[in-house]
């Protein structure tokens, strides 16, 4: 009888350990599912705001403001400005929040007023704080026969090359 109780006790411990392990795995999967659902909701919200902004009277300014606002919410920033590069000069395309890299006269203005005032400033690529951040990328492409071909740096270089080629041909929005 003692042997039976011992065997049953060992089996009970094994079953309880397995059940606890399954419970932990289920909880982990629930958390992952919640994260994925939040991500899906964020993407749906962005696409909804983006498509709504395309249909409004403000045209591209509204679209770019919507994109800046979405980025601001995603990274939990106080403000975001989106710039384009034209003839080696940065051109503000959209702004969300109170943009801190401007003088105090911009604080409290509506986004289209901030954008209009930002557009009066000339920012040359490679000069000043913002211009130096936007310095041209001149990465060398690594050929397919190289061991480094699949590196992150090379992927970035190819993406930058494709984006520059697209931007030179026509207007585009890259997300």
N, C-alpha and C positions, 0 to 999 in steps of 0.2 A: 504494500500500500504506500509506503514512504517513497518508493521508487516512482510510482505513478504520480504522486503529488509533486515530486521533484521535476519529473518530465513535463507535467502540466504547467508548473511554474515557469520553467524555461521556455516552453512554447508560448505562454502568456506574455513573457517579457519580449520575445521575438516579435509577436504579433503587435504588441503595443508600440514597440520601437518602429516597426514598419508603418503603423498607422500614424504615428507622430511625424515620421518622415514624409508620408503622403500629405498630411495636413499642412506641413510647412511648404511643400512644393505647390500645393493648391493656392495657398495664400500668396506665394511669390508670383504665380501665374495671374492671380487676380490683380495684383499691383501692376504687373506688366500690361495687362489688358486695359486697366484704367488709364495708364500712361498713353497707350496707343489710342484709346478713345479720345483723350484730351488732345492729342496731336491731330487726330482726324477732325475734331471740332474746330481747332485753331485754323487748320487748312481750309475747311468749309467756310468759316467766318471770313478769312482773308479773301477767298474767291468771291464770296457774296459781296463784301465791301468793294472789291476791285471791279466786279462787273457793274455794281450800282454806280460807282464813280465814273465809269466809262459812259454811262447813259445820261449823266447830268450835263448841264449847260457849260460848266467850267472846262470841259474837255480834258486835255492832258494834265493840266495843273491839278485838277481834282484827282486824277488817277495817281499822280506822283505823290500828292498829299496822303492819299489812302495808303499807298505803299510805305511811305515814311511812318505813318501812324501805326501800321501793322508791325513794322520793324521795331518801333519804339515799344510797343506792347510786348512783343516777343522777347526782347532782351531786357525788358523792365527798365528802360532808360527814361530820364527826364525829358530828353529831346533827341531828335534824329534829323539830320539834313541829308538829302540825296543830291549828289552833284553829277553832272555829265561833263565830259571833256570835249571841247570844241576848239580846234586850232591852238592847242596847248594852253587853253584857259579853262578853268573850272567854272561851270555855269550851274547855279542852284536850280534844281528841278522840283524839289518838294521839301517841305519842312513840317515837322510835327513837334508839339511841345514848345517850351520857351527855349529857343536856341541860345546856349550860353556863350558861343564864340563870337558874339556880336556885342555892340555897345548897348548900354542900358536903355537906349531909346526904342529898342525892339521888344522889350519885355511888355507883355500884356496885349500885344497886337494879335489880330486874327491871322491864321496861317497864310492867307493870300496877301495880307499887308506885309507880313514878315518876308515872304518870298519876293515881293516887289522891291522891298528895300535891300534885301540880300543881292538881288540882281544888279543893283547899282555899284556894288563893289567888284573890282577886278581882282581875280585870284589867278596868278600865272602858275602853271605847273612847275613845281620844283622850288618855288619861293614862298616864304612865309610858313606859318604852322600848317595850314590846311594844304597849301600847294606842295609842301615837301612830303606830306603823306601820300599825295596822289602822283608822285614822281613816276614817270613811265617805267614800265617793266620791260626789260630787254633780256629775258631769260633765253638761254640757248636750248634748242630742242635736241634731245638725246635720240640718236637713231635706234630703230627697232633691234638691231643686232647687238646693241650694248646691254650689259647686265643691269645697268641703271635705268633701262627704258621704262620699267614699271614703277619707278619711284614716285612719291607724292610730288616732289619738285617738278618732275617731268610732266605729270598730269596737269599741274597748275600751269606750266608753260604752254602746253597744248591748248588748254582751256582759254588762257589769255590770248593766244594767237587767233583762235577761232572767234572769240568775242571782238577783238580788234578788227578782224576782216569783216565781220558782220556789220559792225558800227561804221566802218568806212563806206560800205555799200549802201546802207539805208538806216533809217531810224529803227531802233529796236529797244525792247525792254527785256532785260535778262534777270530772272529771279533765281 
